[in-house]
Amino acid sequence: MKVLQSTNAKETNFFSNNETLHKILEEMLDKEFLDFAKRELNDFGELVAGEIDERAKHTDREGEPRLKRYNKYGDEVSEIWVNEGYKKTIQQTYNTGIVGYVHKEIPQLGRKGNYIYSFAQGYLLSHAEPGFYCPVTLTMATAYLLDHYADEELKNRFLPHVCSTGEVELFEGATFLTERQGGSDVGANVVEARFDGKHYRLYGEKYFASNAGMCGVAMVLARRQDAGPGTKGLTLFAVPWKNENGTVNGLRIRRLKDKLGVRAVPSGEVEFDGALAYVVGDPNKGIYYMLEALNLSRICNAIASVGIMNRAYLEAKYYLSNRTAFGEVLTNYPMIQDSLAKFAAKVHVEVATTFDLIKLYDEVTAGNGTNKEMILNRLNIAIMKKETAEQAVKFASEAIELHGGNGYIEDFVTPRLLRDAQVLTVWEGTANILALEVIRLFNKYNAYSLFIEEMKSRLQEVAKTGLKEIVVEQLKTLEEQLHVFITLDDAMQTFEAKKIAEKMALLYESVVAVEWADKYSGKYEKLAEIYLEEAWKLRNIGDPMKTVQYFHDVI
């Protein structure tokens, strides 16, 4: 068998050799924006693969955030200490416009950016520091809420700082939802907003508050004294962490969470004791606003997941290409070739599908989406957040196995990838919560029918028949299952919903896979073949080993 030529060094730039991302940008950005994006992403990809990656290791192992409750005079300050490298990563990342350029002009272009470019930056960042991408996510959500729903006075007060690219002081953001008694049941929230005759003041506790102490402003759901129960009684407030004189704004951090992974982000328990708070938008639409921000955060979650997936793949490929066992380079063995080719196919298709979703999200958030597109946007986000998070854990786990014993040692990045990946199945909604979202979209908006209609329409545009026929058959089966699903009672729907969501995600990815095969042929046709065979379990024992046959074409 042909020997795969080993590289002499690991990836030094997470952007330059990422063919899938290059083609996504070429398809979705106009030439002027594309030229700008490629220059900037090339610089950022090198930065992330180099010093940001080194700092991430230090933060995870030795320099994680620490709580400083009191100053030397005994005054309660609730400050968070972060290491100097982490501060440098904050500066370098936000100054790229990863948050700001969605909402303000890019100086070199004289126009705003978009979420496609922002998420391309987030995808690269998550190769090295998915933990830090959490504060970036929260800042993106905060900017979204202020830009879309705050009045002009509030927007002018906070948005320039939240969107800072170095010209003014940066205010990182946060979204505080979770309370001890409620968890995912946000309607059980009891943090209270009391009006003192001039301002609202918040009282109570948020139990899992990420970016606590590092944010300049937090978006907080609280219940006004005259509001009703449940989610409809919640109002969205913008809460500055500090007063104008620099003192803490009626807040205290009780403790920081000792987390399994994503140690870069300080997650704490925050108590409100008269914190000054400003109403954002209509006081009766707080939960609606926060759910809009949650959809954005779920896309960020998916981006972090595919970033981890691709890093796990790159680490495994490098290690196996440079390791000899029993007289052979490991990549000469069919079992290894099979694993790496399946990795390559799945991560390619999952990245392409996630950015396909983002393209629609950009249209919807710009106010250009039809009612159908708005429903499909919510559905796509739910099923792909679930699928990508689960695959990130799988990829990180298998990368450890492919490294053997070394994969379990903290000198390698693989243990951190697994620890960081695991939270992505929890943040922004577990599989159970996402399955309930799918059920709601089915029963309230007929989303299953819209999904089938959209997938059929897209398949009709695919010219090549071979791979397309596989997906058409799987779509027929899924359509039959969905028609049964919607007739089930509530208990049975909740029991079956996660499996249905998984099949819908695989179908969506399959459509994207054959679209790429149709458009680009060559390598992408082979990746689609490998993907479809694995996704739908089409291979029988003794069938041709496509992953081995195509190995040198797809790796």
C-alpha positions as CSV (number, residue, x, y, z in Angstrom):
1,M,0.0,0.0,0.0
2,K,1.0,3.6,-0.6
3,V,2.6,5.3,2.4
4,L,1.1,8.6,3.4
5,Q,3.8,11.2,3.6
6,S,4.1,12.5,7.1
7,T,4.3,16.2,7.9
8,N,7.2,17.5,9.9
9,A,5.1,19.8,12.1
10,K,1.6,20.0,13.4
11,E,-0.9,22.5,12.0
12,T,0.5,26.0,12.2
13,N,-2.6,27.7,10.8
14,F,-6.1,26.3,11.3
15,F,-7.5,28.3,8.3
16,S,-5.0,28.0,5.5
17,N,-5.5,24.3,4.8
18,N,-9.2,24.1,5.7
19,E,-10.6,23.5,2.2
20,T,-14.2,23.2,3.4
21,L,-14.2,26.5,5.1
22,H,-12.6,28.2,2.1
23,K,-15.3,26.9,-0.2
24,I,-18.0,28.0,2.2
25,L,-16.7,31.5,2.3
26,E,-16.2,31.6,-1.5
27,E,-19.9,30.6,-2.0
28,M,-21.4,32.9,0.7
29,L,-19.4,36.1,0.5
30,D,-19.0,38.6,-2.3
31,K,-15.5,39.1,-3.7
32,E,-14.6,42.3,-1.7
33,F,-15.7,40.7,1.6
34,L,-14.1,37.4,0.6
35,D,-10.7,39.0,0.0
36,F,-10.9,40.8,3.3
37,A,-12.1,37.7,5.2
38,K,-9.4,35.4,3.8
39,R,-6.7,37.9,4.8
40,E,-8.0,38.3,8.3
41,L,-8.8,34.6,8.9
42,N,-5.4,33.6,7.7
43,D,-3.8,35.8,10.3
44,F,-6.3,34.7,13.0
45,G,-5.9,31.0,12.0
46,E,-2.2,31.3,12.6
47,L,-2.7,33.1,15.9
48,V,-5.1,30.5,17.2
49,A,-2.9,27.6,16.2
50,G,0.1,29.3,17.9
51,E,0.0,31.5,20.9
52,I,-3.7,31.3,21.7
53,D,-3.4,27.5,21.7
54,E,-0.4,27.7,24.1
55,R,-2.3,30.0,26.4
56,A,-5.3,27.8,26.4
57,K,-3.3,24.9,27.7
58,H,-1.9,27.1,30.5
59,T,-5.3,28.4,31.5
60,D,-6.7,24.9,31.6
61,R,-3.9,23.4,33.7
62,E,-2.5,26.2,35.9
63,G,-4.1,29.5,35.2
64,E,-7.9,29.1,35.5
65,P,-10.0,32.0,36.8
66,R,-10.1,32.6,40.5
67,L,-12.6,34.5,42.7
68,K,-11.3,37.4,44.8
69,R,-14.2,38.1,47.2
70,Y,-12.6,40.9,49.2
71,N,-10.0,43.6,48.8
72,K,-7.2,44.3,51.3
73,Y,-9.6,46.6,53.3
74,G,-12.2,43.9,53.7
75,D,-14.6,45.4,51.2
76,E,-16.5,42.9,49.1
77,V,-15.4,43.3,45.5
78,S,-16.4,40.0,43.8
79,E,-13.6,40.3,41.3
80,I,-12.3,37.6,39.0
81,W,-8.6,37.0,38.5
82,V,-7.6,35.8,35.1
83,N,-4.0,35.2,33.9
84,E,-2.2,37.6,31.7
85,G,-2.3,35.3,28.7
86,Y,-6.0,35.0,29.0
87,K,-6.2,38.8,29.0
88,K,-4.2,38.9,25.8
89,T,-6.5,36.4,24.1
90,I,-9.5,38.6,25.1
91,Q,-7.8,41.6,23.4
92,Q,-6.7,39.8,20.3
93,T,-10.0,38.0,19.7
94,Y,-12.5,40.9,20.3
95,N,-10.3,43.2,18.2
96,T,-10.8,41.0,15.2
97,G,-14.5,42.1,15.3
98,I,-15.8,38.6,16.1
99,V,-18.7,40.3,17.9
100,G,-18.5,44.0,16.8
101,Y,-18.5,43.6,13.1
102,V,-21.9,42.0,13.0
103,H,-23.3,45.3,14.4
104,K,-21.0,48.0,13.0
105,E,-19.0,48.9,9.9
106,I,-15.8,47.1,9.1
107,P,-13.5,50.1,8.5
108,Q,-11.7,48.5,5.5
109,L,-15.0,47.7,3.8
110,G,-17.3,50.6,4.9
111,R,-20.1,48.2,5.8
112,K,-21.2,45.8,8.4
113,G,-20.1,42.2,8.5
114,N,-22.4,39.2,9.0
115,Y,-22.7,36.1,11.0
116,I,-21.1,33.9,8.4
117,Y,-17.8,35.8,8.9
118,S,-18.2,35.9,12.7
119,F,-18.9,32.2,12.9
120,A,-15.9,31.5,10.7
121,Q,-13.8,33.3,13.3
122,G,-15.5,31.3,16.1
123,Y,-14.9,28.0,14.3
124,L,-11.2,28.7,14.1
125,L,-11.1,29.9,17.8
126,S,-12.8,26.8,19.0
127,H,-10.0,24.6,17.6
128,A,-7.9,25.9,20.5
129,E,-10.1,27.6,23.1
130,P,-13.8,26.5,23.1
131,G,-13.9,27.6,26.7
132,F,-13.1,31.2,25.8
133,Y,-15.6,31.0,23.0
134,C,-18.3,30.8,25.7
135,P,-17.7,34.5,26.8
136,V,-17.6,35.4,23.1
137,T,-20.9,33.7,22.7
138,L,-22.4,35.5,25.6
139,T,-21.1,38.8,24.3
140,M,-22.6,38.0,20.9
141,A,-26.0,37.3,22.5
142,T,-25.8,40.5,24.6
143,A,-25.0,42.6,21.5
144,Y,-27.9,40.9,19.7
145,L,-30.4,41.7,22.4
146,L,-29.3,45.3,22.8
147,D,-29.2,46.0,19.1
148,H,-32.6,44.4,18.3
149,Y,-34.6,45.3,21.4
150,A,-33.1,48.1,23.6
151,D,-34.2,51.7,23.3
152,E,-31.8,54.2,21.9
153,E,-30.6,55.5,25.2
154,L,-29.8,52.0,26.5
155,K,-28.2,51.0,23.2
156,N,-26.0,54.1,23.2
157,R,-24.9,53.4,26.7
158,F,-23.8,49.8,26.3
159,L,-23.6,48.7,22.6
160,P,-20.4,50.6,21.6
161,H,-18.6,48.9,24.6
162,V,-20.1,45.4,23.9
163,C,-19.0,45.8,20.2
164,S,-15.7,47.3,21.0
165,T,-12.7,46.4,18.7
166,G,-10.3,48.4,20.7
167,E,-11.5,52.0,20.3
168,V,-13.4,52.1,23.6
169,E,-13.4,50.0,26.8
170,L,-14.7,46.5,26.1
171,F,-17.7,45.3,28.0
172,E,-18.0,41.5,27.6
173,G,-21.5,40.2,27.9
174,A,-23.4,37.6,29.8
175,T,-26.9,36.0,29.9
176,F,-28.1,34.9,33.3
177,L,-31.1,32.6,33.2
178,T,-30.6,29.5,35.4
179,E,-31.8,29.5,39.0
180,R,-31.4,26.8,41.5
181,Q,-35.1,25.8,41.8
182,G,-35.8,25.8,38.1
183,G,-32.9,24.8,35.9
184,S,-34.3,24.4,32.4
185,D,-37.8,25.3,33.8
186,V,-37.2,29.1,33.4
187,G,-40.9,29.7,34.3
188,A,-40.0,28.8,37.9
189,N,-37.6,31.7,38.1
190,V,-38.0,33.9,41.2
191,V,-35.3,36.6,40.9
192,E,-37.3,39.7,41.7
193,A,-37.2,43.2,40.1
194,R,-38.4,45.9,42.5
195,F,-39.2,49.5,41.4
196,D,-37.8,52.1,43.8
197,G,-39.7,55.0,42.2
198,K,-36.9,55.7,39.7
199,H,-35.1,52.5,38.8
200,Y,-35.6,48.8,39.0
201,R,-33.4,46.9,41.5
202,L,-32.8,43.1,41.3
203,Y,-32.9,40.7,44.3
204,G,-32.3,37.0,44.3
205,E,-29.8,34.5,42.9
206,K,-28.7,33.1,39.5
207,Y,-27.2,29.6,40.0
208,F,-25.1,29.1,36.9
209,A,-23.9,32.4,35.6
210,S,-21.1,32.1,33.1
211,N,-18.7,35.0,32.6
212,A,-19.5,36.2,36.1
213,G,-17.2,39.0,37.1
214,M,-15.7,39.4,33.7
215,C,-18.8,40.8,32.0
216,G,-19.3,44.5,31.8
217,V,-23.1,44.1,31.4
218,A,-25.3,41.0,31.9
219,M,-28.7,40.3,30.4
220,V,-30.9,39.0,33.2
221,L,-34.4,37.6,33.3
222,A,-36.3,38.8,36.4
223,R,-39.9,39.0,37.6
224,R,-41.4,42.4,38.3
225,Q,-43.5,42.6,41.5
226,D,-46.7,43.0,39.6
227,A,-46.0,40.4,37.0
228,G,-47.7,37.1,36.7
229,P,-46.3,33.6,37.1
230,G,-44.5,31.5,34.5
231,T,-42.3,32.5,31.6
232,K,-44.8,35.3,30.5
233,G,-44.1,37.2,33.7
234,L,-40.4,37.6,33.1
235,T,-38.8,40.8,32.0
236,L,-35.4,41.2,30.4
237,F,-33.0,43.6,32.1
238,A,-29.6,44.9,31.3
239,V,-27.5,44.9,34.4
240,P,-24.1,46.7,34.5
241,W,-21.5,44.8,36.6
242,K,-20.2,48.0,38.1
243,N,-21.6,51.4,38.9
244,E,-20.2,54.5,37.2
245,N,-17.9,55.1,40.3
246,G,-16.3,51.7,39.8
247,T,-18.0,49.9,42.7
248,V,-19.8,46.6,42.3
249,N,-23.5,47.1,41.3
250,G,-25.3,45.3,44.2
251,L,-23.8,42.0,43.1
252,R,-21.8,39.3,44.7
253,I,-20.3,36.1,43.5
254,R,-20.9,33.4,46.1
255,R,-18.4,30.9,44.5
256,L,-17.1,29.8,41.1
257,K,-18.1,26.4,39.8
258,D,-15.4,23.7,39.8
259,K,-16.1,22.4,36.3
260,L,-15.0,19.3,34.4
261,G,-13.9,21.4,31.4
262,V,-14.1,24.8,29.7
263,R,-12.1,26.1,32.6
264,A,-11.3,29.3,30.8
265,V,-14.8,30.7,31.5
266,P,-15.6,31.7,35.1
267,S,-19.0,30.2,35.9
268,G,-20.4,31.2,39.3
269,E,-23.3,31.6,41.6
270,V,-24.4,35.3,41.5
271,E,-26.5,37.0,44.2
272,F,-28.4,40.2,43.4
273,D,-28.9,42.6,46.4
274,G,-30.4,45.8,44.9
275,A,-28.5,45.7,41.6
276,L,-29.5,48.6,39.3
277,A,-31.2,47.2,36.2
278,Y,-32.6,48.6,33.0
279,V,-35.6,47.2,31.2
280,V,-34.8,46.0,27.7
281,G,-37.7,46.4,25.2
282,D,-41.2,45.4,26.0
283,P,-41.3,44.3,29.7
284,N,-43.8,41.6,28.8
285,K,-41.6,40.0,26.2
286,G,-38.5,39.1,28.2
287,I,-38.7,35.3,27.6
288,Y,-39.3,35.9,23.9
289,Y,-36.2,38.1,23.7
290,M,-34.1,35.6,25.6
291,L,-35.2,32.7,23.5
292,E,-34.1,34.6,20.4
293,A,-30.6,35.1,22.1
294,L,-30.7,31.4,23.0
295,N,-31.0,30.4,19.3
296,L,-27.9,32.5,18.5
297,S,-26.1,30.8,21.4
298,R,-27.1,27.4,20.1
299,I,-25.4,28.1,16.8
300,C,-22.3,29.2,18.7
301,N,-22.5,25.9,20.6
302,A,-22.6,24.0,17.3
303,I,-19.6,26.1,16.0
304,A,-17.7,25.2,19.1
305,S,-18.6,21.5,18.6
306,V,-17.4,21.4,15.0
307,G,-14.2,23.3,16.0
308,I,-13.5,20.5,18.5
309,M,-14.3,17.9,16.0
310,N,-11.9,19.2,13.4
311,R,-9.1,19.7,16.0
312,A,-9.6,16.1,17.1
313,Y,-9.4,14.9,13.5
314,L,-6.3,17.0,12.8
315,E,-4.6,15.7,16.0
316,A,-5.4,12.1,15.2
317,K,-4.3,12.5,11.6
318,Y,-1.0,14.0,12.6
319,Y,-0.3,11.5,15.3
320,L,-1.1,8.4,13.2
321,S,0.9,9.8,10.2
322,N,4.0,10.0,12.3
323,R,3.7,6.8,14.4
324,T,5.1,3.4,13.4
325,A,3.9,0.1,14.9
326,F,4.8,-3.5,13.9
327,G,7.1,-2.1,11.1
328,E,4.5,0.1,9.4
329,V,3.3,3.7,9.6
330,L,-0.1,3.5,11.3
331,T,-1.9,5.1,8.4
332,N,-1.0,2.1,6.2
333,Y,-3.4,-0.1,8.2
334,P,-7.0,-0.4,6.9
335,M,-8.5,0.0,10.3
336,I,-6.8,3.4,10.8
337,Q,-7.6,4.5,7.3
338,D,-11.2,3.6,7.9
339,S,-11.3,5.7,11.1
340,L,-9.6,8.7,9.6
341,A,-11.7,8.7,6.4
342,K,-14.9,8.5,8.4
343,F,-13.6,11.4,10.5
344,A,-12.9,13.5,7.4
345,A,-16.3,12.8,5.9
346,K,-18.3,13.6,9.0
347,V,-16.5,16.7,9.9
348,H,-16.6,18.1,6.4
349,V,-20.4,17.4,6.1
350,E,-21.1,18.7,9.6
351,V,-19.2,22.0,9.0
352,A,-20.8,22.5,5.6
353,T,-24.3,21.9,7.1
354,T,-23.7,24.2,10.1
355,F,-22.7,27.0,7.8
356,D,-25.7,26.2,5.5
357,L,-27.8,26.8,8.6
358,I,-26.0,30.0,9.4
359,K,-26.7,31.4,5.9
360,L,-30.4,31.1,6.6
361,Y,-30.0,32.5,10.1
362,D,-28.3,35.6,8.6
363,E,-31.3,36.1,6.3
364,V,-33.8,35.7,9.1
365,T,-32.1,37.9,11.6
366,A,-31.7,40.6,8.9
367,G,-35.5,40.6,8.6
368,N,-35.6,39.0,5.2
369,G,-36.9,35.6,6.1
370,T,-40.4,34.2,5.2
371,N,-42.6,32.6,7.8
372,K,-41.5,29.2,6.5
373,E,-37.8,30.2,6.7
374,M,-38.2,31.4,10.3
375,I,-39.7,28.1,11.3
376,L,-37.1,26.0,9.5
377,N,-34.4,28.2,11.1
378,R,-35.6,27.3,14.6
379,L,-35.9,23.6,13.6
380,N,-32.5,23.4,12.0
381,I,-30.8,25.1,15.0
382,A,-32.4,22.6,17.4
383,I,-31.5,19.4,15.5
384,M,-28.0,20.5,14.5
385,K,-27.1,21.8,18.0
386,K,-28.0,18.3,19.3
387,E,-26.1,16.4,16.6
388,T,-22.9,18.5,16.6
389,A,-22.6,18.4,20.4
390,E,-22.9,14.6,20.5
391,Q,-20.4,14.3,17.7
392,A,-17.9,16.5,19.4
393,V,-17.9,14.1,22.4
394,K,-17.6,11.1,20.0
395,F,-14.7,12.7,18.0
396,A,-12.8,13.7,21.1
397,S,-13.2,10.2,22.6
398,E,-12.1,8.4,19.5
399,A,-9.2,10.7,19.0
400,I,-8.0,9.6,22.5
401,E,-8.4,6.0,21.5
402,L,-6.4,6.5,18.2
403,H,-3.6,8.0,20.3
404,G,-3.5,5.0,22.6
405,G,-2.2,5.6,26.1
406,N,-0.7,9.0,25.0
407,G,-4.2,10.2,24.2
408,Y,-5.1,10.0,27.9
409,I,-2.1,12.1,29.0
410,E,-2.6,15.8,29.7
411,D,0.6,16.6,27.7
412,F,-1.6,16.1,24.7
413,V,-4.6,18.2,23.8
414,T,-7.0,15.3,23.5
415,P,-8.0,15.1,27.2
416,R,-8.9,18.7,27.2
417,L,-10.9,18.3,24.0
418,L,-13.0,15.6,25.6
419,R,-13.5,17.6,28.8
420,D,-14.5,20.7,26.9
421,A,-16.7,18.8,24.5
422,Q,-18.8,17.2,27.2
423,V,-20.4,20.5,28.3
424,L,-21.7,21.2,24.8
425,T,-24.3,18.5,25.2
426,V,-25.6,20.5,28.2
427,W,-25.1,24.2,27.5
428,E,-28.0,25.9,25.6
429,G,-30.3,22.9,26.1
430,T,-29.8,19.2,26.6
431,A,-30.9,16.6,24.0
432,N,-34.2,16.3,26.0
433,I,-34.8,20.1,25.9
434,L,-34.0,20.2,22.2
435,A,-36.3,17.3,21.5
436,L,-39.2,19.1,23.2
437,E,-38.4,22.1,21.0
438,V,-38.8,19.9,17.9
439,I,-42.1,18.6,19.2
440,R,-43.4,22.1,19.8
441,L,-42.4,23.2,16.3
442,F,-44.1,20.1,14.8
443,N,-47.4,20.5,16.7
444,K,-47.6,24.3,16.5
445,Y,-46.1,25.2,13.2
446,N,-46.3,22.0,11.1
447,A,-42.5,22.1,10.9
448,Y,-42.1,18.5,9.9
449,S,-44.0,19.1,6.7
450,L,-42.0,22.2,5.9
451,F,-38.8,20.3,6.5
452,I,-39.8,17.4,4.1
453,E,-40.9,19.9,1.5
454,E,-37.6,21.8,1.8
455,M,-35.4,18.7,1.5
456,K,-37.4,17.4,-1.5
457,S,-37.0,20.8,-3.2
458,R,-33.3,20.9,-2.7
459,L,-32.8,17.3,-3.9
460,Q,-34.6,18.1,-7.1
461,E,-31.8,20.6,-7.9
462,V,-29.1,17.9,-7.6
463,A,-28.2,16.6,-11.1
464,K,-26.2,13.5,-10.3
465,T,-28.5,10.5,-9.6
466,G,-26.3,7.9,-7.8
467,L,-25.8,9.4,-4.4
468,K,-29.0,11.4,-4.7
469,E,-31.1,8.2,-4.9
470,I,-29.8,7.0,-1.6
471,V,-30.9,10.3,0.1
472,V,-34.3,10.2,-1.7
473,E,-34.9,6.7,-0.3
474,Q,-33.9,7.8,3.2
475,L,-36.2,10.8,2.9
476,K,-39.2,8.6,2.0
477,T,-38.5,6.5,5.1
478,L,-38.2,9.5,7.3
479,E,-41.4,11.0,5.9
480,E,-43.3,7.9,6.7
481,Q,-41.9,7.9,10.2
482,L,-42.8,11.6,10.7
483,H,-46.4,10.9,9.7
484,V,-46.6,8.2,12.3
485,F,-44.8,10.4,14.9
486,I,-47.4,13.3,14.7
487,T,-50.2,10.9,15.5
488,L,-48.6,9.7,18.8
489,D,-49.7,10.9,22.2
490,D,-47.6,13.3,24.3
491,A,-45.8,10.5,26.2
492,M,-44.9,8.6,23.1
493,Q,-43.7,11.7,21.2
494,T,-41.3,12.6,24.0
495,F,-40.0,9.1,24.0
496,E,-39.4,9.0,20.3
497,A,-38.4,12.7,19.7
498,K,-34.6,12.4,20.2
499,K,-34.3,9.6,17.6
500,I,-36.5,11.6,15.2
501,A,-34.3,14.7,15.7
502,E,-31.2,12.6,15.0
503,K,-32.6,11.2,11.7
504,M,-33.7,14.7,10.6
505,A,-30.1,16.0,11.3
506,L,-28.6,13.1,9.3
507,L,-31.1,13.7,6.4
508,Y,-30.2,17.5,6.4
509,E,-26.5,16.6,6.4
510,S,-27.1,14.0,3.6
511,V,-28.7,16.6,1.4
512,V,-25.8,19.0,1.9
513,A,-23.3,16.2,1.2
514,V,-24.8,15.4,-2.2
515,E,-25.1,19.1,-3.0
516,W,-21.4,19.4,-2.5
517,A,-20.7,16.2,-4.5
518,D,-22.9,17.5,-7.3
519,K,-21.2,21.0,-7.3
520,Y,-17.5,20.0,-6.7
521,S,-17.2,16.3,-7.7
522,G,-13.8,14.7,-7.0
523,K,-12.9,14.6,-3.4
524,Y,-16.3,15.8,-2.3
525,E,-18.1,13.0,-4.1
526,K,-16.0,10.5,-2.3
527,L,-16.6,12.2,1.0
528,A,-20.3,12.1,0.4
529,E,-20.1,8.3,-0.4
530,I,-18.3,7.6,2.8
531,Y,-20.7,9.9,4.8
532,L,-23.8,8.3,3.4
533,E,-22.6,4.7,3.8
534,E,-21.8,5.4,7.5
535,A,-24.7,7.6,8.4
536,W,-27.3,5.2,7.0
537,K,-25.4,1.9,7.8
538,L,-25.5,0.8,4.2
539,R,-22.4,-1.3,4.1
540,N,-22.7,-5.1,4.5
541,I,-19.8,-7.3,5.7
542,G,-17.5,-8.1,2.8
543,D,-18.5,-5.1,0.7
544,P,-15.8,-2.9,-0.8
545,M,-13.8,-0.8,1.7
546,K,-14.5,2.6,0.4
547,T,-12.8,4.4,3.2
548,V,-9.6,2.5,2.4
549,Q,-10.0,2.8,-1.4
550,Y,-10.5,6.6,-1.1
551,F,-8.2,7.3,1.7
552,H,-5.4,9.1,-0.2
553,D,-8.0,11.1,-2.1
554,V,-9.9,12.4,0.9
555,I,-7.2,12.8,3.6
